[in-house]
Amino acid sequence: MTANRIRIGMVGGGPGSGIAGVHRMGMRLDDRFMLVAGAFSRSLDKSRQTAAELGVDEERTYADYQQMAREEASRDDGIEVVSIVTPNSSHYPVARAFLEQGIHVVCDKPMTGSLEEAEALHALADSQGCFFALTHNYSAYAMVRHAVQLVRDGALGKLRIVMVEHASGWAADNVERDLDNKQAAWRLDPKQSGEASLVFDLGTHAHQLMRFVSGLEVEEVAAEMQTCVPGRRVFDDAHVQLRLSGGVRGSLWASMAATGHEHGLRIRVFGDKASLEWHQMDPHYLSVNYPGGRRETLVQGHSGMSDAQARLTRVGLGHPEGFIESFANLYSDVAEVIGRYRKEGLNRYEDIPLPTTRDGLLGVKFVMAVSESHRQQGRWVTVDPYQEIPS
């Protein structure tokens, strides 16, 4: 297996990093990657400390991502893909440096902080023939894939309404006062993440999940944002009405001030035959509801579920799987794409439904439209999901 493992590097993920550990667990779970290089921190000493803990050779521990991209690209055994787990504002320059060297990218969402940067990365990945995956890991839950299959098979009939919410209470009080909270320090700083950091952070997850499950695009939004916690410099609550393709209507609620909520990601899709509902905090179950009071609870791991669900089910029936496994599923799909790329030189496969730069670009367009609608006191703003975005 060692000879066939994909050589991966990481930018970010040094001491005190939050999500990087989950990325690394996801990489390891199926034993398809080798973490061989990194620029884990702006401090070379801290980067070397992390490298030592992870067993990464000090010679391949770099002072910055620019050096890492250049030197890894020049090596016969250089990395094939980089995982970017830095704060949002740095995603564009880091991703660009590696794409320009012909290195595939796995990047935390949002892809960028501006529409111009998103368009540039989308075009660059396409021109370089590189694979670019965004870690919208919720689309890699087994029962989400089964929900997609039900919608595509017409089990719900003609869609009417789609409702999604990502209502967390992680910042329901003034967490930015805690000087040791690195996540709050940059996520709640408008200079680093923008006033609409909530929509970039949680809203883009909800937006991608809604598009993925329903198969619909957001065409127009009417939005209002507010700040619930006194003294906070960014919006922490957003309510968005949606006009979707095919005349379907919907709504999206994103919040980090939902007191008492832990994570709060939920999607409901209503058709003229049935509806479905999925909660990320109880991910093994998918509810399907019919007229007349009949309800079905579909359970992950049963033989009657779809192949799309079965492919991502790791343990037997009755053994809960969750957040880390969703990252492992996503990284396993990345490994599958890169494995095929080695043989065929293609960077996209229809049977592997990973979020790409197209999803990243549409996510940024959505955030910009929400911000513009808020500035116009909730007026409808066009998102234009089809303009100059190749599939």
Buried (B, 14 or more C-beta within 10 A) or exposed (E): EEEEBBBBBBBBBBEEBEBBEBBBBBBBBEEBBBBBBBBBBBEBEBBBBBBEEBEBEEEBBBBBBBEBBEBBBEEEEBBBBBBBBBBBBBBBEBBBBBBBBEBBBBBBBBBBBBBEBBBBBBBBBBEBBBBBBBBBBBBBBBBBBBBBBBBEEEBBEEBBBBBBBBBBBBBBEEBBEEEEBBBBBBBBBEEBBBBBBBBBBBBBBBBBBBBBBBBBBBBBBBBBBEBBBEEBEBBBBBBBBBBBBEEBBBBBBBBBBBEEBEBBBBBBBBBEEBBBBBBBEEBBEBBBBEEEEEEEEBBBBEEEBBEBBBEBBBEEEEEEBEBBBBBBBBBBBBBBBBEBBEEEEEBBBEEEBBBBBBBBBBBBBBBBBBBBBBEEEBEBBBBBBEEEBEE
